[in-house]
Amino acid sequence: MAKKKVNISLPSVDELFTSQVERDSKGSSVIQLLPIASIAPFPNHPFGVRDDQDMEQLVESIQEHGILSPLTVRATSDGAFELISGHRRKHAAEIAGLVNVPCIIKDLTDDEAVIAMVDSNLQRETILPSERAFAYSMRLEAMKHQGKRSDLTSAQVAQKLDGRWSRDILAEELGVSKDMIRRYIRLTNLIPELLALVDAGRMKMQPAIAISYLKEDEQQWLLEAVGSQACTPSHAQAVKMRRHSEEGSLTEALVHSIMEEEKPNQVEQFKIPRKSISRFFREGMSNMEMSARIIKALELLEAAEAKRDWLAEEEVHDG
């Protein structure tokens, strides 16, 4: 019996950069071609647009097929448009040389626009801690504004906000814990240079959160210490600095002193495979005994080299 063929439609590269909300709305919204020059980026857009390999693939897709999934915009008071979602597609279209791009025009208030922008971008596979931090903060503020308004567009939102914390609702809608949202939003209190260390993976989340409670000048002291000592604070060091800051006793000298404390997880280690040196030790010797023997051997080698250099210098003088 012949097997029945099943045609599987794979998403285009363009479609991978859209949210489910956008894809669901395509069939029910009017799509218009708008001049790309008339579309401004969303104010304080927290998500970066990077010229990476994914962007190259998106540009190639647009050059070959055009923009298959329209951008979402809203009209502004000056007759132009503000981009809600599709910042990467717009950038790729500019690189590809497009003059007009397909868009869905939405009638949104400022708060609704923020919520729509954040929700569409949180679908990305890779999001930096700083992007998530400012996105959560912007969305939470927009929800608080909606809760205070008497002319809410969405009755459902009004009912949700009635008697409940906005952070609890946000955590529920995004499927994350409210503590995680609180921790990420704390990162927005870091100066840009320290926040960049978090994005780069050089400073972990826990110490970064503790550091976020320091005053701006205290964070600058820490940044200088990080640069001079080529290391970031451990959680214990960050907590110590926060405690001194809250007590009013944190000084620039104290920051450098705390950063000079040895961190077990950042002490550089040199390892030699045991099998490569096992012939120099008797069977059953412990690691501590082997280490002591290696140090003793190096001390003897150092003494022998010093004696050799001294004899060589004496020969020069005698000659």
C-alpha positions in Angstrom: 0.0 0.0 0.0 1.5 3.3 -1.1 2.2 5.8 1.6 0.3 9.1 1.4 2.5 12.1 0.9 2.2 14.9 3.5 3.3 18.3 2.4 4.9 20.2 5.3 5.1 23.9 4.9 8.2 25.3 6.7 8.2 28.9 7.9 10.3 31.4 6.0 13.3 33.2 7.5 11.1 36.3 7.5 8.3 34.6 9.5 10.8 33.4 12.1 11.2 37.1 13.1 7.5 37.6 13.9 5.4 36.9 16.9 2.3 34.7 17.0 0.2 37.8 17.6 1.4 39.3 14.3 0.8 36.1 12.4 -2.7 35.7 13.8 -3.6 39.3 12.9 -2.4 39.1 9.3 -5.7 37.6 8.0 -7.9 40.2 9.7 -5.9 43.4 9.1 -5.5 45.6 6.1 -1.9 45.6 4.8 -0.6 48.8 3.2 2.7 49.6 1.5 4.4 52.5 3.4 7.6 54.4 2.6 10.3 53.0 4.8 11.6 56.5 5.4 8.3 57.4 7.0 8.6 54.8 9.8 10.4 55.8 13.0 11.7 53.3 15.5 9.8 52.8 18.8 11.0 55.4 21.4 13.5 53.9 23.8 13.2 50.5 22.1 15.0 48.2 24.5 15.8 45.4 22.0 19.0 45.7 19.9 19.2 45.1 16.2 22.5 43.3 15.5 24.2 42.8 12.2 24.9 39.1 12.8 24.5 35.9 10.8 20.7 35.9 11.4 20.5 39.4 10.0 22.5 38.3 6.9 20.0 35.4 6.3 17.1 37.8 6.8 18.5 40.2 4.2 19.0 37.4 1.7 15.5 36.2 2.3 14.0 39.7 1.7 16.1 40.2 -1.4 14.8 36.9 -2.8 11.2 36.9 -1.7 10.5 40.3 -0.3 8.9 40.9 3.2 6.5 38.1 3.7 5.3 39.1 7.2 4.3 42.8 7.4 5.6 45.2 10.0 3.2 46.5 12.7 3.1 50.3 13.0 0.8 53.0 14.4 0.2 56.5 13.0 1.7 59.5 14.8 0.4 63.1 15.1 2.8 64.4 12.4 1.5 62.1 9.7 4.4 59.6 10.0 4.4 56.2 11.6 6.0 54.6 14.6 7.3 51.0 14.5 5.7 48.6 17.0 7.3 45.4 15.8 9.6 44.5 13.0 12.7 46.5 13.8 15.0 43.7 12.4 12.9 43.3 9.3 12.9 47.1 8.7 16.7 47.2 9.1 17.1 44.2 6.8 14.8 45.9 4.2 17.0 49.0 4.4 20.1 46.9 3.7 18.3 45.2 0.9 17.5 48.6 -0.7 13.7 48.5 -0.3 11.8 51.8 -0.6 8.4 50.6 0.6 7.5 47.9 3.1 4.2 46.2 3.9 2.7 47.3 7.2 -0.3 46.6 9.4 -1.5 49.9 10.9 -2.8 49.6 14.5 -4.7 52.2 16.5 -3.0 52.0 19.8 -2.6 54.2 22.8 0.9 54.8 24.2 0.5 52.1 26.9 -1.0 49.6 24.5 1.9 50.3 22.0 4.5 49.6 24.7 2.7 46.3 25.7 2.4 45.2 22.1 6.1 46.1 21.3 7.4 44.2 24.3 5.3 41.1 23.8 6.3 40.8 20.1 10.0 41.1 20.9 10.0 38.7 23.8 9.5 36.0 21.2 13.1 36.3 20.2 15.4 33.3 20.8 18.3 35.4 22.1 17.6 38.3 24.5 20.3 40.0 26.5 19.8 40.6 30.2 19.7 44.4 29.6 17.0 44.0 26.9 14.8 41.9 29.1 15.4 44.2 32.1 14.2 47.4 30.3 11.4 45.5 28.4 10.0 44.2 31.7 10.3 47.7 33.2 8.5 49.4 30.3 5.7 46.9 30.2 5.1 47.0 33.9 4.9 50.8 33.8 2.4 50.7 30.9 0.3 48.2 32.9 0.3 50.5 35.9 -0.8 53.4 33.8 -3.6 51.4 32.3 -4.7 50.5 35.8 -5.0 54.1 36.8 -7.0 55.2 33.8 -10.8 55.5 33.9 -11.2 55.2 30.1 -9.5 51.9 29.6 -9.8 50.4 26.1 -9.7 46.9 27.5 -12.2 46.0 30.2 -10.4 42.8 30.7 -7.2 44.6 31.8 -9.1 46.7 34.2 -10.6 43.7 35.9 -7.2 42.0 36.1 -5.6 45.1 37.7 -8.4 45.5 40.2 -7.0 44.4 43.6 -3.9 42.7 42.2 -0.3 43.8 41.8 0.7 44.6 38.3 3.9 42.5 38.8 1.9 39.4 39.7 -0.2 39.9 36.5 2.9 40.4 34.4 4.5 37.3 35.7 1.4 35.3 35.0 1.1 36.6 31.4 4.7 36.0 30.6 5.0 32.7 32.3 7.8 33.6 34.6 8.1 34.2 38.4 7.5 37.6 39.9 10.9 37.3 41.6 12.6 36.9 38.3 10.8 40.0 37.0 11.9 42.0 40.1 15.5 40.8 39.7 15.7 41.8 36.0 14.1 45.2 36.6 16.8 45.8 39.3 19.4 45.7 36.6 18.0 48.9 35.1 19.6 50.7 38.1 23.1 49.7 36.9 25.3 52.2 35.1 25.6 51.3 31.4 29.2 50.1 31.7 28.4 47.6 34.5 25.2 46.5 32.7 27.4 45.7 29.7 29.5 43.4 31.8 26.3 41.5 32.7 25.3 41.3 29.0 28.8 40.0 28.2 28.6 37.3 30.9 31.5 38.7 32.8 29.3 39.6 35.9 26.8 37.2 37.2 23.2 38.0 38.0 23.4 37.8 41.8 26.3 40.2 42.3 24.8 42.5 39.7 21.6 42.8 41.6 23.4 43.6 44.8 25.5 46.2 43.0 22.4 47.8 41.6 21.6 49.1 45.1 24.8 51.2 45.1 24.7 54.9 44.3 25.9 56.0 40.8 29.3 57.4 42.1 29.8 54.2 44.1 29.2 52.1 40.9 31.8 54.3 39.1 34.3 53.4 41.8 33.5 49.8 41.3 33.9 50.1 37.5 37.4 51.6 38.0 38.3 48.7 40.4 37.1 46.2 37.8 39.2 47.8 35.2 42.4 48.0 37.3 42.1 44.5 38.7 40.7 42.8 35.6 38.0 40.9 37.6 34.4 41.4 38.6 32.9 41.2 42.1 31.8 37.9 43.6 28.3 37.7 45.3 29.9 38.0 48.7 31.9 41.1 47.7 28.8 42.7 46.1 26.8 42.1 49.3 29.5 43.6 51.4 29.6 46.7 49.3 25.9 47.1 49.4 25.9 46.8 53.2 28.5 49.5 53.5 26.6 51.7 51.1 23.4 51.4 53.1 25.4 52.2 56.2 26.9 55.3 54.5 30.5 53.9 55.1 31.4 52.9 51.5 34.4 54.8 50.1 36.4 54.5 46.9 39.3 53.1 48.9 37.0 50.5 50.6 35.6 49.4 47.2 39.2 48.8 45.9 40.0 47.0 49.2 37.0 44.7 48.9 37.8 44.0 45.3 41.4 43.0 46.2 40.1 40.1 48.4 40.8 36.8 46.9 37.8 35.1 45.1 38.1 31.3 45.0 36.2 31.1 41.8 38.5 33.6 40.1 41.9 32.4 41.2 43.8 31.3 38.1 44.7 27.6 38.3 47.3 25.7 36.4 46.6 22.0 35.9 48.9 19.2 34.7 47.3 15.8 33.6 48.2 13.3 36.3 49.2 10.6 33.8 51.8 12.8 32.2 53.8 13.1 35.5 52.8 9.9 37.3 56.2 8.3 36.6 57.9 10.8 38.9 55.8 9.7 42.0 55.4 6.5 43.9 52.1 4.7 43.6 49.4 5.8 46.0 50.9 9.3 46.6 48.2 11.9 47.4 47.6 15.1 45.5 48.9 17.1 48.4 52.1 15.0 48.5 52.6 15.4 44.8 52.1 19.1 45.0 54.7 19.4 47.7 57.1 17.3 45.7 56.6 19.4 42.6 57.2 22.7 44.6 60.4 21.2 46.1 61.6 20.2 42.7 60.9 23.7 41.3 62.8 25.3 44.2 65.8 23.0 43.5 65.6 23.9 39.8 65.4 27.6 40.6 68.5 27.3 42.9 70.4 25.3 40.2 69.6 27.9 37.5 70.7 30.7 39.9 74.0 29.0 40.5 74.5 28.4 36.8 73.9 32.1 36.0 76.4 33.1 38.8 79.1 30.7 37.4 78.6 32.1 33.9 78.9 35.6 35.2 82.2 34.7 37.0 83.7 33.2 33.8 83.0 36.5 32.0 84.8 38.5 34.7 87.8 36.0 34.8 88.1 36.1 31.0 
